[in-house]
Amino acid sequence: MKEEKETFTPNNEHEYQAMKEAERFEELKDAAESVEENAEENAEENAEEEAANQEEAPLEKAQAEIADLKDKFLRTMAEFDNFRKRTMKERSELIFNAGEKTITALLPVIDDMERAIANGEKTEDPQVLREGMQLIYQKLMKVLEAQGVSKIETEDADFDTNLHEAIALVPGMGDDKKGKVIDCMATGYKLNDKVIRYAKVAVGQ
């Protein structure tokens, strides 16, 4: 607030000039104060604006990172879904065609059996038929062995519940035959190390 100044009438030129200088000084002083106030206001506004910009910049950066991560997540999920569908399809095809290799390997045996049947109609010699059947059997066993199938041995074997199924007990066979396989009524088989059919046997008692 400006102070009230006393008014007076100059008596001479010197006093008049002094009064003018004083008025000029007051005007300059007021102008300086106004400039200073404006400068302070501008400085505060600039500081607020700069602070707002500084706060806005990290937010924009975080939002950009979130958008990028979301895009990557969606792409990964889409790729995983495609992989899952492809894997399920391949698994279904594998299960559906699992026996193809074995069946293909058995086809030559079927061919031999058809030829043996055709030749059996042309001969009455039982020895020829037996030899033909024996050759087909041997060929079939080789095919199965190539697929991992093997017989469970029972001759002079100890009875083993992991391999054998006792369907008969034979008493009076002597101490050396107790717990031994006496006879095999149905051959057992393993696929690799897994029993796929237990050997049906008679056990000494």
C-alpha positions in Angstrom: 0.0 0.0 0.0 1.5 3.3 -1.1 2.1 5.9 1.6 0.4 9.3 1.3 2.8 12.1 0.5 2.6 15.7 1.7 2.0 18.2 -1.1 3.8 21.5 -1.2 4.3 24.3 -3.6 7.9 24.8 -4.8 9.2 28.3 -4.2 11.9 28.2 -6.8 13.2 26.2 -9.7 15.6 24.2 -7.6 12.8 23.0 -5.4 10.6 22.2 -8.4 13.4 20.0 -9.9 13.9 18.2 -6.6 10.1 17.5 -6.4 10.1 16.1 -9.9 13.1 13.9 -9.1 11.3 12.6 -6.0 8.2 11.8 -8.1 10.3 10.0 -10.7 12.1 8.0 -8.0 8.7 6.9 -6.6 7.5 5.9 -10.0 10.6 3.8 -10.6 10.3 2.3 -7.2 6.7 1.3 -7.8 7.6 -0.1 -11.3 10.4 -2.2 -9.7 8.2 -3.6 -7.1 5.6 -4.5 -9.7 8.2 -6.2 -11.9 9.4 -8.1 -8.8 5.9 -9.2 -7.9 5.3 -10.4 -11.5 8.6 -12.2 -11.5 7.7 -14.1 -8.3 4.3 -15.0 -9.6 5.8 -16.3 -12.9 8.4 -18.2 -11.0 5.8 -19.9 -8.9 3.7 -20.8 -12.0 6.7 -22.2 -13.7 7.7 -24.2 -10.7 4.1 -25.6 -10.5 4.1 -26.4 -14.2 7.5 -28.1 -14.0 6.4 -30.2 -11.0 3.2 -31.2 -12.9 5.3 -32.2 -15.9 7.7 -34.2 -13.7 4.8 -36.0 -12.1 3.2 -36.7 -15.5 6.3 -38.0 -17.2 6.8 -41.1 -14.9 3.1 -41.8 -15.2 3.2 -41.8 -18.9 6.3 -44.0 -18.9 4.6 -46.5 -16.5 1.5 -46.6 -18.7 3.6 -47.3 -21.7 5.4 -50.1 -20.0 2.0 -51.6 -18.8 0.7 -51.5 -22.4 3.9 -53.1 -23.7 3.7 -55.9 -21.0 0.0 -56.5 -21.7 0.8 -56.8 -25.5 3.5 -59.3 -24.7 1.3 -61.3 -22.4 -1.5 -61.5 -24.9 1.0 -62.7 -27.6 2.4 -65.3 -25.2 -1.1 -66.6 -24.3 -2.0 -66.8 -28.0 1.2 -68.8 -28.8 0.6 -71.1 -25.8 -3.0 -71.7 -26.9 -1.8 -72.6 -30.4 0.9 -74.9 -29.0 -1.7 -76.6 -26.7 -4.1 -77.2 -29.6 -1.2 -78.5 -31.8 0.0 -80.8 -29.1 -3.5 -82.2 -28.5 -4.0 -82.8 -32.2 -0.6 -84.6 -32.4 -1.5 -86.7 -29.3 -4.9 -87.7 -30.8 -3.3 -88.7 -34.0 -0.6 -90.7 -32.1 -3.2 -92.6 -30.1 -5.4 -93.2 -33.1 -2.5 -94.5 -35.2 -0.5 -96.2 -32.3 -0.9 -99.7 -33.8 0.1 -98.7 -37.3 3.7 -99.8 -37.0 2.8 -103.2 -35.5 0.0 -103.9 -38.0 2.3 -103.0 -40.9 4.9 -105.4 -39.5 2.2 -108.2 -39.3 1.0 -107.8 -42.9 3.8 -110.1 -44.4 2.8 -112.8 -41.9 -0.8 -112.5 -43.0 0.5 -112.9 -46.6 2.3 -116.1 -45.6 -0.8 -117.4 -43.9 -2.9 -116.8 -47.0 -0.3 -118.6 -49.2 -0.2 -121.5 -46.7 -3.9 -121.8 -46.9 -3.9 -121.8 -50.7 -1.1 -124.4 -50.8 -2.8 -126.5 -48.2 -5.7 -127.0 -50.6 -3.2 -128.4 -53.2 -1.6 -131.0 -51.0 -2.7 -133.7 -48.6 0.8 -134.1 -47.0 0.5 -133.2 -43.3 4.3 -132.7 -43.0 4.2 -129.9 -45.6 1.4 -128.2 -43.7 3.2 -128.5 -40.4 6.4 -127.1 -41.9 4.5 -124.2 -43.4 2.8 -123.5 -40.1 6.1 -123.6 -38.2 7.7 -121.1 -40.6 4.8 -118.7 -40.2 4.9 -119.1 -36.4 8.6 -118.3 -36.3 8.2 -115.3 -38.6 5.3 -114.0 -36.4 7.5 -114.4 -33.2 10.3 -112.4 -34.8 7.9 -109.6 -35.7 6.6 -109.5 -32.2 10.1 -109.6 -30.7 11.0 -106.6 -32.9 8.0 -104.8 -31.3 9.3 -105.5 -27.8 7.1 -108.6 -27.1 8.8 -111.5 -25.4 7.6 -114.8 -23.9 7.5 -115.5 -20.1 9.7 -118.5 -19.5 8.0 -121.3 -17.4 10.2 -124.4 -17.9 11.7 -125.4 -14.6 10.9 -121.9 -13.3 10.0 -121.0 -9.7 6.4 -119.9 -9.4 6.4 -116.1 -9.4 3.2 -114.2 -8.8 4.6 -111.3 -10.8 4.8 -113.4 -13.9 2.6 -116.5 -13.4 -1.1 -117.2 -12.6 -1.6 -120.5 -10.8 -4.7 -122.2 -12.2 -3.9 -125.7 -10.7 -2.0 -127.2 -7.8 -0.4 -130.6 -8.4 0.3 -132.6 -5.2 2.7 -135.4 -4.7 5.4 -134.1 -7.0 8.2 -134.4 -4.4 10.1 -131.7 -2.5 12.2 -130.7 -5.5 9.0 -129.7 -7.4 7.3 -127.8 -4.6 6.7 -124.2 -5.7 7.9 -125.0 -9.2 6.0 -124.6 -12.4 4.9 -128.1 -13.5 3.1 -127.2 -16.7 2.1 -124.2 -18.7 -1.4 -124.1 -20.1 -1.2 -120.6 -21.7 2.0 -118.8 -22.5 2.5 -115.4 -20.9 3.9 -112.4 -22.6 5.7 -109.1 -21.7 5.8 -105.9 -23.7 9.3 -104.6 -22.9 9.3 -105.0 -19.1 5.5 -104.9 -18.6 3.5 -108.1 -18.3 0.6 -107.9 -20.7 -0.5 -111.5 -20.0 0.4 -113.7 -17.1 1.4 -117.3 -17.9 -1.3 -119.7 -16.7 0.5 -122.5 -15.0 0.2 -125.6 -12.8 2.3 -125.5 -9.7 3.8 -128.3 -7.7 2.6 -128.7 -4.1 
